[in-house]
Amino acid sequence: MDPVTDPAAGTATDGGAEARGGAGGGATWLKACLNGARRPGDHPALPLTPLELAQAAREARGAGADAVHVHPRDEAGSESLSAVHIGAAVRAVREACPGLPVGVSTGLWITGWDVDARRDAVRGWSSLAAGDLPDFASVNLCEPGFDALWHDLRRLGVDVEAGVWSVDDAEALAATGLECARVLVEILGGPAGTAVSRARAVLDRLAELGVPGPRLLHGEGDPTWILLDEAGQSGLATRIGLEDVLHSPVGDPVGGNAELVRLARARLA
């Protein structure tokens, strides 16, 4: 969950593994987003500690996830970008799930909307052993300081996922000339009935501007399942997990991330 509460090389039409986010074969590449910015108590199975994230990642992988995205927490359960908490979470997931790609958020709200504090925290990851660095990190184009943060991550050897929430973000990404591991087309909330048209507007603008990089399409809240279906039908990578939704496609409560991944895989089959 990447909330906006303060002032987030081929194209999607190329087909094949590039358009699916890097997966080979015919299966849709599926990332499990395990916790997001949700608060303790939002769901009984919400993973927060490194060990809980590791267990949730293991279960998600067993259910069919190709990668995981996590928001590491401090000892009080708050989101953190500090090297200590990033390293502990990544290390635990790697030990539980060797070879499974693991990514993190760099959402500006995590540092209280302080651009310098975020950049300092991420630069602090240089103290981590290579095996404790995430494979990728998401950077939201709607947040100030995204371009400097992007370069900091690449110097660390961490791939960047570009968080594109709007047509304006698509244009901002094109203007930078920066390339990324994936372009995340993220439709966060809003009416479910307009979710596909909003997503297509962003995807079409990215294509018009020739922005490189595979696309991953997902929703949050009401649009989640509609956009997962759209991604599958369009040959795009997608994601699912407690960060994005707490219920099944028919509105029933779910037991956790693994159940969401299983439901997603069944719809994407």
Beta strands, then each sheet from edge to edge (+ up, - down):
strand 1: 30-33
strand 2: 67-70
strand 3: 102-105
strand 4: 136-140
strand 5: 159-164
strand 6: 182-188
strand 7: 215-220
strand 8: 238-240
sheet 1: 7+ 6+ 5+ 4+ 3+ 2+ 1+ 8+
end
